[in-house]
Amino acid sequence: MLKAILFDMDGTLLPMDAEAFTKKYFGALSAKFAPRGYDPEKMIGAVWQGVLAMVKNDGAQTNEEVFWKVFAAAFGEGARADRPLFDEFYEKDFDALRAACGFNAQAGAAVASLKAAGYTLALATNPVFPMTAQKKRLAWSGTAEENFSLITSYENSRFCKPNPKYYEKILDEIGHAPDECLMVGNDVGEDMAAARLGMRTFLMTDCLINRGNADISVYPRGGFEELLAYIKTV
């Protein structure tokens, strides 16, 4: 019996061109740090290295700790003193990136209806951003954070997609077995990986990412209308 639904964010609840968003994100972040003497190109490179390190995290540290270890290695331990500037960026500047994202009113409506139906909901977005950024992007999508029992962020996570341990941790946190859960996402390689644990999966196709050109005919798929119809059958 289906009891819990895990939602991806980018390309699922929040429609976007990932490449376009990333370009604007790095442009805004490097501009924020340039007055402090951070070379933009080196800054972008360090953040990317931090992201890659979080994706490869073995669980010994939180993703947050892994990121700052890499960033401090690039700019020196003194760079940790500029942590408040990162926090300020996400609190005050990050909202300007909303224009780089689309909007689908069906996302908020679907989340609200599923919550009202009694399902446990989790926001299973790759935890490479701080919680402030995760919540802001959730708001951009038109959904309320109160609908979710768990939101993964770099502070509370030690793994990333597609590592099965990322999904195992979510299941442990929400208290449901794999066969009681459905993972909804647009990335074949990252989101459909939840099936390895015995979870059901639904592939959102509006902003489909299929880097390996996998056969997607094996997945229930479509948009929010198809998702809600599928959930009624399981």
mmCIF file of the C-alpha atoms, coordinates in Angstrom:
data_MODEL
# 
_entry.id   MODEL 
# 
loop_
_atom_site.group_PDB 
_atom_site.id 
_atom_site.type_symbol 
_atom_site.label_atom_id 
_atom_site.label_alt_id 
_atom_site.label_comp_id 
_atom_site.label_asym_id 
_atom_site.label_entity_id 
_atom_site.label_seq_id 
_atom_site.pdbx_PDB_ins_code 
_atom_site.Cartn_x 
_atom_site.Cartn_y 
_atom_site.Cartn_z 
_atom_site.occupancy 
_atom_site.B_iso_or_equiv 
_atom_site.pdbx_formal_charge 
_atom_site.auth_seq_id 
_atom_site.auth_comp_id 
_atom_site.auth_asym_id 
_atom_site.auth_atom_id 
_atom_site.pdbx_PDB_model_num 
ATOM 1   C CA . MET A 1 1   ? 0.000  0.000  0.000   1.00 0.00 ? 1   MET A CA 1 
ATOM 2   C CA . LEU A 1 2   ? 1.361  3.398  -0.969  1.00 0.00 ? 2   LEU A CA 1 
ATOM 3   C CA . LYS A 1 3   ? 1.912  5.612  2.076   1.00 0.00 ? 3   LYS A CA 1 
ATOM 4   C CA . ALA A 1 4   ? 4.635  8.107  1.138   1.00 0.00 ? 4   ALA A CA 1 
ATOM 5   C CA . ILE A 1 5   ? 5.629  10.129 -1.921  1.00 0.00 ? 5   ILE A CA 1 
ATOM 6   C CA . LEU A 1 6   ? 9.069  11.614 -2.486  1.00 0.00 ? 6   LEU A CA 1 
ATOM 7   C CA . PHE A 1 7   ? 9.305  14.562 -4.851  1.00 0.00 ? 7   PHE A CA 1 
ATOM 8   C CA . ASP A 1 8   ? 12.327 15.827 -6.705  1.00 0.00 ? 8   ASP A CA 1 
ATOM 9   C CA . MET A 1 9   ? 12.521 19.617 -7.107  1.00 0.00 ? 9   MET A CA 1 
ATOM 10  C CA . ASP A 1 10  ? 14.334 20.855 -10.223 1.00 0.00 ? 10  ASP A CA 1 
ATOM 11  C CA . GLY A 1 11  ? 12.504 19.810 -13.355 1.00 0.00 ? 11  GLY A CA 1 
ATOM 12  C CA . THR A 1 12  ? 9.756  18.173 -11.303 1.00 0.00 ? 12  THR A CA 1 
ATOM 13  C CA . LEU A 1 13  ? 7.974  20.546 -8.918  1.00 0.00 ? 13  LEU A CA 1 
ATOM 14  C CA . LEU A 1 14  ? 9.911  23.466 -10.375 1.00 0.00 ? 14  LEU A CA 1 
ATOM 15  C CA . PRO A 1 15  ? 10.208 23.445 -14.179 1.00 0.00 ? 15  PRO A CA 1 
ATOM 16  C CA . MET A 1 16  ? 13.523 24.772 -15.376 1.00 0.00 ? 16  MET A CA 1 
ATOM 17  C CA . ASP A 1 17  ? 16.339 24.617 -17.867 1.00 0.00 ? 17  ASP A CA 1 
ATOM 18  C CA . ALA A 1 18  ? 19.077 23.365 -15.543 1.00 0.00 ? 18  ALA A CA 1 
ATOM 19  C CA . GLU A 1 19  ? 21.882 24.772 -17.698 1.00 0.00 ? 19  GLU A CA 1 
ATOM 20  C CA . ALA A 1 20  ? 20.336 28.246 -17.873 1.00 0.00 ? 20  ALA A CA 1 
ATOM 21  C CA . PHE A 1 21  ? 19.653 28.289 -14.122 1.00 0.00 ? 21  PHE A CA 1 
ATOM 22  C CA . THR A 1 22  ? 23.189 27.142 -13.296 1.00 0.00 ? 22  THR A CA 1 
ATOM 23  C CA . LYS A 1 23  ? 24.693 29.893 -15.459 1.00 0.00 ? 23  LYS A CA 1 
ATOM 24  C CA . LYS A 1 24  ? 22.659 32.591 -13.704 1.00 0.00 ? 24  LYS A CA 1 
ATOM 25  C CA . TYR A 1 25  ? 23.353 31.063 -10.296 1.00 0.00 ? 25  TYR A CA 1 
ATOM 26  C CA . PHE A 1 26  ? 27.114 31.116 -10.720 1.00 0.00 ? 26  PHE A CA 1 
ATOM 27  C CA . GLY A 1 27  ? 26.996 34.589 -12.197 1.00 0.00 ? 27  GLY A CA 1 
ATOM 28  C CA . ALA A 1 28  ? 25.103 35.939 -9.197  1.00 0.00 ? 28  ALA A CA 1 
ATOM 29  C CA . LEU A 1 29  ? 27.215 34.077 -6.636  1.00 0.00 ? 29  LEU A CA 1 
ATOM 30  C CA . SER A 1 30  ? 30.561 35.115 -8.122  1.00 0.00 ? 30  SER A CA 1 
ATOM 31  C CA . ALA A 1 31  ? 29.366 38.745 -8.352  1.00 0.00 ? 31  ALA A CA 1 
ATOM 32  C CA . LYS A 1 32  ? 28.477 38.620 -4.663  1.00 0.00 ? 32  LYS A CA 1 
ATOM 33  C CA . PHE A 1 33  ? 31.963 37.490 -3.711  1.00 0.00 ? 33  PHE A CA 1 
ATOM 34  C CA . ALA A 1 34  ? 34.008 39.556 -6.169  1.00 0.00 ? 34  ALA A CA 1 
ATOM 35  C CA . PRO A 1 35  ? 34.164 42.624 -3.855  1.00 0.00 ? 35  PRO A CA 1 
ATOM 36  C CA . ARG A 1 36  ? 35.816 40.381 -1.244  1.00 0.00 ? 36  ARG A CA 1 
ATOM 37  C CA . GLY A 1 37  ? 38.621 39.606 -3.683  1.00 0.00 ? 37  GLY A CA 1 
ATOM 38  C CA . TYR A 1 38  ? 37.391 36.248 -4.943  1.00 0.00 ? 38  TYR A CA 1 
ATOM 39  C CA . ASP A 1 39  ? 38.313 35.649 -8.560  1.00 0.00 ? 39  ASP A CA 1 
ATOM 40  C CA . PRO A 1 40  ? 35.038 34.733 -10.337 1.00 0.00 ? 40  PRO A CA 1 
ATOM 41  C CA . GLU A 1 41  ? 36.500 31.888 -12.378 1.00 0.00 ? 41  GLU A CA 1 
ATOM 42  C CA . LYS A 1 42  ? 38.253 30.353 -9.385  1.00 0.00 ? 42  LYS A CA 1 
ATOM 43  C CA . MET A 1 43  ? 35.134 30.867 -7.286  1.00 0.00 ? 43  MET A CA 1 
ATOM 44  C CA . ILE A 1 44  ? 32.952 28.974 -9.740  1.00 0.00 ? 44  ILE A CA 1 
ATOM 45  C CA . GLY A 1 45  ? 35.526 26.203 -9.971  1.00 0.00 ? 45  GLY A CA 1 
ATOM 46  C CA . ALA A 1 46  ? 35.692 25.841 -6.191  1.00 0.00 ? 46  ALA A CA 1 
ATOM 47  C CA . VAL A 1 47  ? 31.913 25.647 -5.835  1.00 0.00 ? 47  VAL A CA 1 
ATOM 48  C CA . TRP A 1 48  ? 31.728 23.032 -8.582  1.00 0.00 ? 48  TRP A CA 1 
ATOM 49  C CA . GLN A 1 49  ? 34.422 20.996 -6.841  1.00 0.00 ? 49  GLN A CA 1 
ATOM 50  C CA . GLY A 1 50  ? 32.436 21.284 -3.640  1.00 0.00 ? 50  GLY A CA 1 
ATOM 51  C CA . VAL A 1 51  ? 29.322 20.008 -5.382  1.00 0.00 ? 51  VAL A CA 1 
ATOM 52  C CA . LEU A 1 52  ? 31.204 17.067 -6.883  1.00 0.00 ? 52  LEU A CA 1 
ATOM 53  C CA . ALA A 1 53  ? 32.630 16.229 -3.467  1.00 0.00 ? 53  ALA A CA 1 
ATOM 54  C CA . MET A 1 54  ? 29.127 16.218 -1.968  1.00 0.00 ? 54  MET A CA 1 
ATOM 55  C CA . VAL A 1 55  ? 27.897 13.899 -4.724  1.00 0.00 ? 55  VAL A CA 1 
ATOM 56  C CA . LYS A 1 56  ? 30.731 11.506 -3.847  1.00 0.00 ? 56  LYS A CA 1 
ATOM 57  C CA . ASN A 1 57  ? 30.268 11.877 -0.088  1.00 0.00 ? 57  ASN A CA 1 
ATOM 58  C CA . ASP A 1 58  ? 30.786 8.563  1.708   1.00 0.00 ? 58  ASP A CA 1 
ATOM 59  C CA . GLY A 1 59  ? 28.765 9.602  4.734   1.00 0.00 ? 59  GLY A CA 1 
ATOM 60  C CA . ALA A 1 60  ? 31.656 10.326 7.085   1.00 0.00 ? 60  ALA A CA 1 
ATOM 61  C CA . GLN A 1 61  ? 30.645 13.994 7.195   1.00 0.00 ? 61  GLN A CA 1 
ATOM 62  C CA . THR A 1 62  ? 27.574 16.014 6.333   1.00 0.00 ? 62  THR A CA 1 
ATOM 63  C CA . ASN A 1 63  ? 27.432 17.458 2.835   1.00 0.00 ? 63  ASN A CA 1 
ATOM 64  C CA . GLU A 1 64  ? 27.808 20.877 4.437   1.00 0.00 ? 64  GLU A CA 1 
ATOM 65  C CA . GLU A 1 65  ? 31.086 19.864 6.076   1.00 0.00 ? 65  GLU A CA 1 
ATOM 66  C CA . VAL A 1 66  ? 32.332 18.304 2.840   1.00 0.00 ? 66  VAL A CA 1 
ATOM 67  C CA . PHE A 1 67  ? 31.555 21.447 0.853   1.00 0.00 ? 67  PHE A CA 1 
ATOM 68  C CA . TRP A 1 68  ? 33.327 23.803 3.231   1.00 0.00 ? 68  TRP A CA 1 
ATOM 69  C CA . LYS A 1 69  ? 36.349 21.548 3.431   1.00 0.00 ? 69  LYS A CA 1 
ATOM 70  C CA . VAL A 1 70  ? 36.746 21.792 -0.346  1.00 0.00 ? 70  VAL A CA 1 
ATOM 71  C CA . PHE A 1 71  ? 36.056 25.519 -0.437  1.00 0.00 ? 71  PHE A CA 1 
ATOM 72  C CA . ALA A 1 72  ? 38.590 26.201 2.331   1.00 0.00 ? 72  ALA A CA 1 
ATOM 73  C CA . ALA A 1 73  ? 41.151 24.067 0.508   1.00 0.00 ? 73  ALA A CA 1 
ATOM 74  C CA . ALA A 1 74  ? 40.766 26.283 -2.548  1.00 0.00 ? 74  ALA A CA 1 
ATOM 75  C CA . PHE A 1 75  ? 40.940 29.660 -0.785  1.00 0.00 ? 75  PHE A CA 1 
ATOM 76  C CA . GLY A 1 76  ? 42.538 28.933 2.571   1.00 0.00 ? 76  GLY A CA 1 
ATOM 77  C CA . GLU A 1 77  ? 41.001 28.320 5.974   1.00 0.00 ? 77  GLU A CA 1 
ATOM 78  C CA . GLY A 1 78  ? 40.381 32.042 6.288   1.00 0.00 ? 78  GLY A CA 1 
ATOM 79  C CA . ALA A 1 79  ? 37.645 31.678 3.667   1.00 0.00 ? 79  ALA A CA 1 
ATOM 80  C CA . ARG A 1 80  ? 35.437 30.101 6.319   1.00 0.00 ? 80  ARG A CA 1 
ATOM 81  C CA . ALA A 1 81  ? 35.094 33.575 7.817   1.00 0.00 ? 81  ALA A CA 1 
ATOM 82  C CA . ASP A 1 82  ? 33.092 34.537 4.735   1.00 0.00 ? 82  ASP A CA 1 
ATOM 83  C CA . ARG A 1 83  ? 30.436 31.939 5.526   1.00 0.00 ? 83  ARG A CA 1 
ATOM 84  C CA . PRO A 1 84  ? 28.009 34.728 6.544   1.00 0.00 ? 84  PRO A CA 1 
ATOM 85  C CA . LEU A 1 85  ? 28.283 36.113 3.005   1.00 0.00 ? 85  LEU A CA 1 
ATOM 86  C CA . PHE A 1 86  ? 27.044 32.783 1.654   1.00 0.00 ? 86  PHE A CA 1 
ATOM 87  C CA . ASP A 1 87  ? 24.158 32.899 4.094   1.00 0.00 ? 87  ASP A CA 1 
ATOM 88  C CA . GLU A 1 88  ? 23.364 36.461 3.029   1.00 0.00 ? 88  GLU A CA 1 
ATOM 89  C CA . PHE A 1 89  ? 23.417 35.447 -0.627  1.00 0.00 ? 89  PHE A CA 1 
ATOM 90  C CA . TYR A 1 90  ? 20.764 32.786 -0.079  1.00 0.00 ? 90  TYR A CA 1 
ATOM 91  C CA . GLU A 1 91  ? 18.697 35.000 2.202   1.00 0.00 ? 91  GLU A CA 1 
ATOM 92  C CA . LYS A 1 92  ? 18.742 38.173 0.087   1.00 0.00 ? 92  LYS A CA 1 
ATOM 93  C CA . ASP A 1 93  ? 20.067 37.540 -3.426  1.00 0.00 ? 93  ASP A CA 1 
ATOM 94  C CA . PHE A 1 94  ? 18.916 34.038 -4.306  1.00 0.00 ? 94  PHE A CA 1 
ATOM 95  C CA . ASP A 1 95  ? 15.318 35.082 -5.001  1.00 0.00 ? 95  ASP A CA 1 
ATOM 96  C CA . ALA A 1 96  ? 16.506 37.024 -8.048  1.00 0.00 ? 96  ALA A CA 1 
ATOM 97  C CA . LEU A 1 97  ? 17.150 33.663 -9.717  1.00 0.00 ? 97  LEU A CA 1 
ATOM 98  C CA . ARG A 1 98  ? 13.475 32.833 -9.659  1.00 0.00 ? 98  ARG A CA 1 
ATOM 99  C CA . ALA A 1 99  ? 13.155 34.453 -13.086 1.00 0.00 ? 99  ALA A CA 1 
ATOM 100 C CA . ALA A 1 100 ? 15.371 31.673 -14.473 1.00 0.00 ? 100 ALA A CA 1 
ATOM 101 C CA . CYS A 1 101 ? 12.753 29.084 -13.510 1.00 0.00 ? 101 CYS A CA 1 
ATOM 102 C CA . GLY A 1 102 ? 9.359  28.288 -14.913 1.00 0.00 ? 102 GLY A CA 1 
ATOM 103 C CA . PHE A 1 103 ? 6.160  27.697 -12.991 1.00 0.00 ? 103 PHE A CA 1 
ATOM 104 C CA . ASN A 1 104 ? 3.535  24.969 -13.131 1.00 0.00 ? 104 ASN A CA 1 
ATOM 105 C CA . ALA A 1 105 ? 0.431  25.578 -11.021 1.00 0.00 ? 105 ALA A CA 1 
ATOM 106 C CA . GLN A 1 106 ? -0.305 21.849 -11.151 1.00 0.00 ? 106 GLN A CA 1 
ATOM 107 C CA . ALA A 1 107 ? 2.682  21.202 -8.897  1.00 0.00 ? 107 ALA A CA 1 
ATOM 108 C CA . GLY A 1 108 ? 1.277  23.020 -5.894  1.00 0.00 ? 108 GLY A CA 1 
ATOM 109 C CA . ALA A 1 109 ? -2.201 21.639 -6.496  1.00 0.00 ? 109 ALA A CA 1 
ATOM 110 C CA . ALA A 1 110 ? -0.907 18.063 -6.692  1.00 0.00 ? 110 ALA A CA 1 
ATOM 111 C CA . VAL A 1 111 ? 1.163  18.395 -3.531  1.00 0.00 ? 111 VAL A CA 1 
ATOM 112 C CA . ALA A 1 112 ? -1.751 19.904 -1.604  1.00 0.00 ? 112 ALA A CA 1 
ATOM 113 C CA . SER A 1 113 ? -4.178 17.204 -2.718  1.00 0.00 ? 113 SER A CA 1 
ATOM 114 C CA . LEU A 1 114 ? -1.793 14.372 -1.877  1.00 0.00 ? 114 LEU A CA 1 
ATOM 115 C CA . LYS A 1 115 ? -1.097 15.837 1.532   1.00 0.00 ? 115 LYS A CA 1 
ATOM 116 C CA . ALA A 1 116 ? -4.819 16.182 2.157   1.00 0.00 ? 116 ALA A CA 1 
ATOM 117 C CA . ALA A 1 117 ? -5.253 12.552 1.121   1.00 0.00 ? 117 ALA A CA 1 
ATOM 118 C CA . GLY A 1 118 ? -2.998 11.534 3.985   1.00 0.00 ? 118 GLY A CA 1 
ATOM 119 C CA . TYR A 1 119 ? 0.250  10.684 2.212   1.00 0.00 ? 119 TYR A CA 1 
ATOM 120 C CA . THR A 1 120 ? 3.573  11.416 3.884   1.00 0.00 ? 120 THR A CA 1 
ATOM 121 C CA . LEU A 1 121 ? 5.493  13.768 1.594   1.00 0.00 ? 121 LEU A CA 1 
ATOM 122 C CA . ALA A 1 122 ? 9.248  14.299 1.403   1.00 0.00 ? 122 ALA A CA 1 
ATOM 123 C CA . LEU A 1 123 ? 11.189 16.750 -0.729  1.00 0.00 ? 123 LEU A CA 1 
ATOM 124 C CA . ALA A 1 124 ? 13.946 14.556 -2.131  1.00 0.00 ? 124 ALA A CA 1 
ATOM 125 C CA . THR A 1 125 ? 15.905 17.241 -3.946  1.00 0.00 ? 125 THR A CA 1 
ATOM 126 C CA . ASN A 1 126 ? 19.643 16.672 -4.240  1.00 0.00 ? 126 ASN A CA 1 
ATOM 127 C CA . PRO A 1 127 ? 21.088 18.109 -1.012  1.00 0.00 ? 127 PRO A CA 1 
ATOM 128 C CA . VAL A 1 128 ? 23.819 20.317 -2.436  1.00 0.00 ? 128 VAL A CA 1 
ATOM 129 C CA . PHE A 1 129 ? 22.138 23.564 -1.330  1.00 0.00 ? 129 PHE A CA 1 
ATOM 130 C CA . PRO A 1 130 ? 21.574 24.885 2.196   1.00 0.00 ? 130 PRO A CA 1 
ATOM 131 C CA . MET A 1 131 ? 18.077 24.616 3.667   1.00 0.00 ? 131 MET A CA 1 
ATOM 132 C CA . THR A 1 132 ? 17.394 28.303 2.986   1.00 0.00 ? 132 THR A CA 1 
ATOM 133 C CA . ALA A 1 133 ? 17.810 27.718 -0.751  1.00 0.00 ? 133 ALA A CA 1 
ATOM 134 C CA . GLN A 1 134 ? 15.741 24.532 -0.706  1.00 0.00 ? 134 GLN A CA 1 
ATOM 135 C CA . LYS A 1 135 ? 12.827 26.301 0.988   1.00 0.00 ? 135 LYS A CA 1 
ATOM 136 C CA . LYS A 1 136 ? 13.007 29.272 -1.354  1.00 0.00 ? 136 LYS A CA 1 
ATOM 137 C CA . ARG A 1 137 ? 12.888 27.039 -4.423  1.00 0.00 ? 137 ARG A CA 1 
ATOM 138 C CA . LEU A 1 138 ? 9.969  25.207 -2.888  1.00 0.00 ? 138 LEU A CA 1 
ATOM 139 C CA . ALA A 1 139 ? 8.164  28.527 -2.523  1.00 0.00 ? 139 ALA A CA 1 
ATOM 140 C CA . TRP A 1 140 ? 8.970  29.387 -6.153  1.00 0.00 ? 140 TRP A CA 1 
ATOM 141 C CA . SER A 1 141 ? 7.190  26.189 -7.187  1.00 0.00 ? 141 SER A CA 1 
ATOM 142 C CA . GLY A 1 142 ? 4.026  27.304 -5.431  1.00 0.00 ? 142 GLY A CA 1 
ATOM 143 C CA . THR A 1 143 ? 4.131  24.621 -2.764  1.00 0.00 ? 143 THR A CA 1 
ATOM 144 C CA . ALA A 1 144 ? 4.139  25.077 1.001   1.00 0.00 ? 144 ALA A CA 1 
ATOM 145 C CA . GLU A 1 145 ? 7.015  23.655 3.029   1.00 0.00 ? 145 GLU A CA 1 
ATOM 146 C CA . GLU A 1 146 ? 4.520  22.650 5.733   1.00 0.00 ? 146 GLU A CA 1 
ATOM 147 C CA . ASN A 1 147 ? 3.292  19.899 3.394   1.00 0.00 ? 147 ASN A CA 1 
ATOM 148 C CA . PHE A 1 148 ? 6.586  18.056 3.701   1.00 0.00 ? 148 PHE A CA 1 
ATOM 149 C CA . SER A 1 149 ? 7.693  15.880 6.587   1.00 0.00 ? 149 SER A CA 1 
ATOM 150 C CA . LEU A 1 150 ? 11.289 16.080 5.367   1.00 0.00 ? 150 LEU A CA 1 
ATOM 151 C CA . ILE A 1 151 ? 13.289 18.414 3.134   1.00 0.00 ? 151 ILE A CA 1 
ATOM 152 C CA . THR A 1 152 ? 16.807 17.269 2.304   1.00 0.00 ? 152 THR A CA 1 
ATOM 153 C CA . SER A 1 153 ? 19.561 19.913 2.379   1.00 0.00 ? 153 SER A CA 1 
ATOM 154 C CA . TYR A 1 154 ? 23.323 19.956 2.673   1.00 0.00 ? 154 TYR A CA 1 
ATOM 155 C CA . GLU A 1 155 ? 23.022 20.470 6.435   1.00 0.00 ? 155 GLU A CA 1 
ATOM 156 C CA . ASN A 1 156 ? 20.988 17.328 7.150   1.00 0.00 ? 156 ASN A CA 1 
ATOM 157 C CA . SER A 1 157 ? 22.354 14.951 4.501   1.00 0.00 ? 157 SER A CA 1 
ATOM 158 C CA . ARG A 1 158 ? 25.464 12.808 4.120   1.00 0.00 ? 158 ARG A CA 1 
ATOM 159 C CA . PHE A 1 159 ? 24.785 11.423 0.649   1.00 0.00 ? 159 PHE A CA 1 
ATOM 160 C CA . CYS A 1 160 ? 23.442 12.568 -2.727  1.00 0.00 ? 160 CYS A CA 1 
ATOM 161 C CA . LYS A 1 161 ? 21.549 11.022 -5.599  1.00 0.00 ? 161 LYS A CA 1 
ATOM 162 C CA . PRO A 1 162 ? 21.942 8.505  -7.112  1.00 0.00 ? 162 PRO A CA 1 
ATOM 163 C CA . ASN A 1 163 ? 23.595 6.864  -4.071  1.00 0.00 ? 163 ASN A CA 1 
ATOM 164 C CA . PRO A 1 164 ? 21.052 4.366  -2.657  1.00 0.00 ? 164 PRO A CA 1 
ATOM 165 C CA . LYS A 1 165 ? 22.093 5.456  0.843   1.00 0.00 ? 165 LYS A CA 1 
ATOM 166 C CA . TYR A 1 166 ? 20.537 8.857  0.140   1.00 0.00 ? 166 TYR A CA 1 
ATOM 167 C CA . TYR A 1 167 ? 17.162 7.190  -0.303  1.00 0.00 ? 167 TYR A CA 1 
ATOM 168 C CA . GLU A 1 168 ? 17.739 4.808  2.597   1.00 0.00 ? 168 GLU A CA 1 
ATOM 169 C CA . LYS A 1 169 ? 18.257 7.779  4.906   1.00 0.00 ? 169 LYS A CA 1 
ATOM 170 C CA . ILE A 1 170 ? 15.008 9.379  3.748   1.00 0.00 ? 170 ILE A CA 1 
ATOM 171 C CA . LEU A 1 171 ? 13.080 6.157  4.340   1.00 0.00 ? 171 LEU A CA 1 
ATOM 172 C CA . ASP A 1 172 ? 14.580 5.917  7.806   1.00 0.00 ? 172 ASP A CA 1 
ATOM 173 C CA . GLU A 1 173 ? 13.639 9.538  8.558   1.00 0.00 ? 173 GLU A CA 1 
ATOM 174 C CA . ILE A 1 174 ? 10.022 9.247  7.404   1.00 0.00 ? 174 ILE A CA 1 
ATOM 175 C CA . GLY A 1 175 ? 9.560  5.754  8.821   1.00 0.00 ? 175 GLY A CA 1 
ATOM 176 C CA . HIS A 1 176 ? 8.316  3.930  5.736   1.00 0.00 ? 176 HIS A CA 1 
ATOM 177 C CA . ALA A 1 177 ? 9.427  0.778  3.940   1.00 0.00 ? 177 ALA A CA 1 
ATOM 178 C CA . PRO A 1 178 ? 10.569 1.000  0.304   1.00 0.00 ? 178 PRO A CA 1 
ATOM 179 C CA . ASP A 1 179 ? 7.452  -0.737 -1.026  1.00 0.00 ? 179 ASP A CA 1 
ATOM 180 C CA . GLU A 1 180 ? 5.308  1.894  0.684   1.00 0.00 ? 180 GLU A CA 1 
ATOM 181 C CA . CYS A 1 181 ? 6.994  4.757  -1.181  1.00 0.00 ? 181 CYS A CA 1 
ATOM 182 C CA . LEU A 1 182 ? 6.929  6.389  -4.597  1.00 0.00 ? 182 LEU A CA 1 
ATOM 183 C CA . MET A 1 183 ? 9.799  8.516  -5.939  1.00 0.00 ? 183 MET A CA 1 
ATOM 184 C CA . VAL A 1 184 ? 8.704  11.183 -8.435  1.00 0.00 ? 184 VAL A CA 1 
ATOM 185 C CA . GLY A 1 185 ? 11.377 12.871 -10.533 1.00 0.00 ? 185 GLY A CA 1 
ATOM 186 C CA . ASN A 1 186 ? 12.540 13.900 -13.988 1.00 0.00 ? 186 ASN A CA 1 
ATOM 187 C CA . ASP A 1 187 ? 16.100 12.550 -13.976 1.00 0.00 ? 187 ASP A CA 1 
ATOM 188 C CA . VAL A 1 188 ? 16.351 8.936  -15.095 1.00 0.00 ? 188 VAL A CA 1 
ATOM 189 C CA . GLY A 1 189 ? 19.807 8.399  -13.640 1.00 0.00 ? 189 GLY A CA 1 
ATOM 190 C CA . GLU A 1 190 ? 19.248 10.119 -10.297 1.00 0.00 ? 190 GLU A CA 1 
ATOM 191 C CA . ASP A 1 191 ? 15.554 9.788  -9.456  1.00 0.00 ? 191 ASP A CA 1 
ATOM 192 C CA . MET A 1 192 ? 14.731 6.406  -10.938 1.00 0.00 ? 192 MET A CA 1 
ATOM 193 C CA . ALA A 1 193 ? 17.679 5.002  -8.956  1.00 0.00 ? 193 ALA A CA 1 
ATOM 194 C CA . ALA A 1 194 ? 15.240 4.739  -6.042  1.00 0.00 ? 194 ALA A CA 1 
ATOM 195 C CA . ALA A 1 195 ? 13.842 1.625  -7.718  1.00 0.00 ? 195 ALA A CA 1 
ATOM 196 C CA . ARG A 1 196 ? 16.991 -0.250 -6.678  1.00 0.00 ? 196 ARG A CA 1 
ATOM 197 C CA . LEU A 1 197 ? 15.703 -0.183 -3.121  1.00 0.00 ? 197 LEU A CA 1 
ATOM 198 C CA . GLY A 1 198 ? 12.307 -1.540 -4.096  1.00 0.00 ? 198 GLY A CA 1 
ATOM 199 C CA . MET A 1 199 ? 10.543 1.819  -4.287  1.00 0.00 ? 199 MET A CA 1 
ATOM 200 C CA . ARG A 1 200 ? 7.985  2.609  -6.945  1.00 0.00 ? 200 ARG A CA 1 
ATOM 201 C CA . THR A 1 201 ? 9.013  5.372  -9.333  1.00 0.00 ? 201 THR A CA 1 
ATOM 202 C CA . PHE A 1 202 ? 7.242  7.833  -11.619 1.00 0.00 ? 202 PHE A CA 1 
ATOM 203 C CA . LEU A 1 203 ? 9.158  9.691  -14.322 1.00 0.00 ? 203 LEU A CA 1 
ATOM 204 C CA . MET A 1 204 ? 8.124  13.294 -14.979 1.00 0.00 ? 204 MET A CA 1 
ATOM 205 C CA . THR A 1 205 ? 8.712  13.998 -18.657 1.00 0.00 ? 205 THR A CA 1 
ATOM 206 C CA . ASP A 1 206 ? 8.148  17.752 -19.082 1.00 0.00 ? 206 ASP A CA 1 
ATOM 207 C CA . CYS A 1 207 ? 11.786 18.499 -18.206 1.00 0.00 ? 207 CYS A CA 1 
ATOM 208 C CA . LEU A 1 208 ? 13.168 15.030 -18.822 1.00 0.00 ? 208 LEU A CA 1 
ATOM 209 C CA . ILE A 1 209 ? 16.866 14.342 -18.176 1.00 0.00 ? 209 ILE A CA 1 
ATOM 210 C CA . ASN A 1 210 ? 18.125 11.069 -19.620 1.00 0.00 ? 210 ASN A CA 1 
ATOM 211 C CA . ARG A 1 211 ? 21.888 11.375 -19.951 1.00 0.00 ? 211 ARG A CA 1 
ATOM 212 C CA . GLY A 1 212 ? 22.392 7.677  -20.642 1.00 0.00 ? 212 GLY A CA 1 
ATOM 213 C CA . ASN A 1 213 ? 19.576 7.420  -23.204 1.00 0.00 ? 213 ASN A CA 1 
ATOM 214 C CA . ALA A 1 214 ? 17.979 4.686  -21.104 1.00 0.00 ? 214 ALA A CA 1 
ATOM 215 C CA . ASP A 1 215 ? 14.766 2.986  -22.159 1.00 0.00 ? 215 ASP A CA 1 
ATOM 216 C CA . ILE A 1 216 ? 12.115 5.001  -20.324 1.00 0.00 ? 216 ILE A CA 1 
ATOM 217 C CA . SER A 1 217 ? 9.246  2.790  -21.453 1.00 0.00 ? 217 SER A CA 1 
ATOM 218 C CA . VAL A 1 218 ? 9.791  0.733  -18.302 1.00 0.00 ? 218 VAL A CA 1 
ATOM 219 C CA . TYR A 1 219 ? 8.641  3.624  -16.079 1.00 0.00 ? 219 TYR A CA 1 
ATOM 220 C CA . PRO A 1 220 ? 5.168  5.020  -15.428 1.00 0.00 ? 220 PRO A CA 1 
ATOM 221 C CA . ARG A 1 221 ? 5.576  8.547  -16.778 1.00 0.00 ? 221 ARG A CA 1 
ATOM 222 C CA . GLY A 1 222 ? 3.993  11.810 -17.838 1.00 0.00 ? 222 GLY A CA 1 
ATOM 223 C CA . GLY A 1 223 ? 2.923  15.046 -16.150 1.00 0.00 ? 223 GLY A CA 1 
ATOM 224 C CA . PHE A 1 224 ? 0.972  15.785 -12.987 1.00 0.00 ? 224 PHE A CA 1 
ATOM 225 C CA . GLU A 1 225 ? -2.333 14.548 -14.392 1.00 0.00 ? 225 GLU A CA 1 
ATOM 226 C CA . GLU A 1 226 ? -0.758 11.213 -15.242 1.00 0.00 ? 226 GLU A CA 1 
ATOM 227 C CA . LEU A 1 227 ? 0.971  11.104 -11.859 1.00 0.00 ? 227 LEU A CA 1 
ATOM 228 C CA . LEU A 1 228 ? -2.273 11.562 -9.912  1.00 0.00 ? 228 LEU A CA 1 
ATOM 229 C CA . ALA A 1 229 ? -4.003 8.960  -12.079 1.00 0.00 ? 229 ALA A CA 1 
ATOM 230 C CA . TYR A 1 230 ? -1.144 6.515  -11.476 1.00 0.00 ? 230 TYR A CA 1 
ATOM 231 C CA . ILE A 1 231 ? -1.241 7.015  -7.709  1.00 0.00 ? 231 ILE A CA 1 
ATOM 232 C CA . LYS A 1 232 ? -4.910 5.997  -7.701  1.00 0.00 ? 232 LYS A CA 1 
ATOM 233 C CA . THR A 1 233 ? -3.898 2.629  -9.131  1.00 0.00 ? 233 THR A CA 1 
ATOM 234 C CA . VAL A 1 234 ? -1.278 1.681  -6.530  1.00 0.00 ? 234 VAL A CA 1 
# 
